[in-house]
Amino acid sequence: MESIQTSLKKWMKDKASFQDVYQQMRTDIMNDPDIQQLLREHPQLDDAAIDRQLIKLYEYQSQNKDCNNCPDGGCSNNILPGYKPKIEVIGTNIHVSYEKCQYTIIKEAQQERATLIKSLYMPKEILHASIADIHGDDPGRHQGIVAISQFLTQIDDKLPKKGLYFHGPFGVGKTYFLGAVANELADRKISSMLIYMPEFVREIKSSIKDDSIGEKIDQFKKIPVLMLDDIGAESISAWFRDEVLGSILQYRMMEGLPTFFSSNYSLDQLEKHLSTTTRGEIEQLKAGRIIERIQQLSEPVEINGRSHR
């Protein structure tokens, strides 16, 4: 058991060590340019007020406050990662609060924007498509660029009732046009969904097994802007054409929700394609109903020019 004298000496040594650390910390804090500026602006903060709240000054001084460092992880090391300290003086009382750094604000905006573009089996590069990157030197694309611009200029408090039906040869950029529109809509906080039709058909078929088909169809029906890419590239059954595709298009037509399409077929060619079922039956009337709904939901725009694949 230690004697009282030994314990006292140890306590005094620890206290001296603490005082040294405290004084060094105080010196570092008082030499900080931000703290010096704060004290110049608030001369009422005397030594007693500073000593009483030195830990708050240390909290403020020790963390990153420069948003230029955020991309390099500057704010990620703060007490609240992604937030920078903010100091306020009321009378002789110091208050430290936190606000989002610029990097966090940008990151959250990007995440929010990403949620506005839903996709089903679409290439990643399409989800980053931009109208600015569409080659305007290709005359075959001019009509498409003009149509997109006209659609976007119509957006005010509500969406136009009609989208666009892009049709033309392989590789001219029809899918890219859809992605560019989706990104423009996201900038305006309008949600859209891009669907690659051949995979969409397979998705619906597999949904029959887990009984999720109704929920998925409702999602496609009600999304503010629906985009069906490469319609006509798939072989579909009469059931899918009438009960799935027809149901989705009918709902959107009744609700005035714009729908975009891309296809290698013109509308006349698509009608012929849809009239032939997987069983080889010809159902011109039912195919005509689908085309009529597409015409109610979109304006045909032919895209030509050189291949961009």
Secondary structure, DSSP 8 states (H G I E B T S, - for coil): ---HHHHHHHHHHHHHHHHHHHHHHHHHHHT-HHHHHHHHH-TT--HHHHHHTHHHHHHHHTS---GGGGGGTTGGGSSSTTEEEEEEEETTEEEEEEEE-HHHHHHHHHHHHHHHEEEES--HHHHT--GGGS-TT-GGGHHHHHHHHHHHHH-SSS--S-EEEEE-STTSSHHHHHHHHHHHHHHTT--EEEEEHHHHHHHHHHHHHHT-HHHHHHHHHHSSEEEEETTTSS---HHIIIIIIHHHHHHHHHHT--EEEEESS-HHHHHHHHHB-TTS-B-HHHHHHHHHHHHHHEEEEE--SS---
